[in-house]
Amino acid sequence: MLENVARFFAVLKEYDILLALTFIIIYWIMVRFTDKAITTLAVAKKVGLSRTLFIKRCFSLIYFGFLFAVYLIASGIGYGSFSIFLSSVFTVLGVGFIAQWSILSNITASFLIFFVFPYRIGDAIKIADGEDIEGTILDIRMFHTLIKHPEGNVITYPNSLLLQKSVTKCFDCANESS
């Protein structure tokens, strides 16, 4: 099996330009398909344009990285060299992300909120967080959610905490906070 894969990549190496064009076309198709799916989901969930573009860019970057890695391996760079490079990159990224753990957790929470958060912009909510924060969701951004308090103040609440705390859709405070 591995011999067949190695033979296949050896044949592809002779056609580097064709291989590159194939990966570009695959990338383009994947991005177009994902963009349409994300746009449909964003419209259905009434997600803001900035968040939608952020999610699209993230998927595009992931696709590019994956296809570029496959292209490098297919074009003749050895598995050993590539795996050493990749492990070095992940080590540096890991150290950097551990140093900024709260930023990483908020970005991850932003992804989760985009796909599974049951509340939308305009919904009145109450967060059980000691002070019982309540208000209307104004915007959901990459790192935080903006909530308009019934008194008129705008609260910036981190996305990671929004996923960790109990959030209640509040029909009583909907009229007060508008």
C-alpha positions, 0 to 999 in steps of 0.5 A: 500500500505504501509503495503504491502511494510512493509510486503515485507521488513519484509520478506526480512529481514529474507534473509539478505545475499540473499538481499545483494547479490541481491543488489551487482548484481544490482549494478554490472549490473548498473555499467556495463551498465553505463560504456558501455554507457559512453565509447561509448559516450566518444569515439563518442565525443573524450573525454580523458581517465581521464575525462571518468574514472572520470565520470564513478567513479561518477556514480558508487559512486552514484549507490552505495550510492543509493543502500546502502541506499535502502539496509539499509532500507530494512534490518531493519534500521528504516526510521526515523533513516536513514533520520536523518543520511542522512539529517546530511550528506547532511547538512555537505556536503552542508556547505562544498560545499558552502565554496568551491562553485567554486570547486563545480561549476567547477565539475558540469560544467565538467559533463555538458561539458562531455555530452553536450559541442559541441566542442572537443579536437583539435577544435579551439575556441574563447571565448568572455571574454573581452580579446577574448581568442582563441586557440585550445582545448588541453584537458578538465579536471575536473576543467579546459580546456587547450587551446593553444593560437596561440602564443604558450602559454597554457591557463587554463580556468575554466570549469564553465566560459566556460559554462557561456561565448559565445564560437565560433568555430573558423575556421580562427585561426585553422591553426594559433594555430596548 
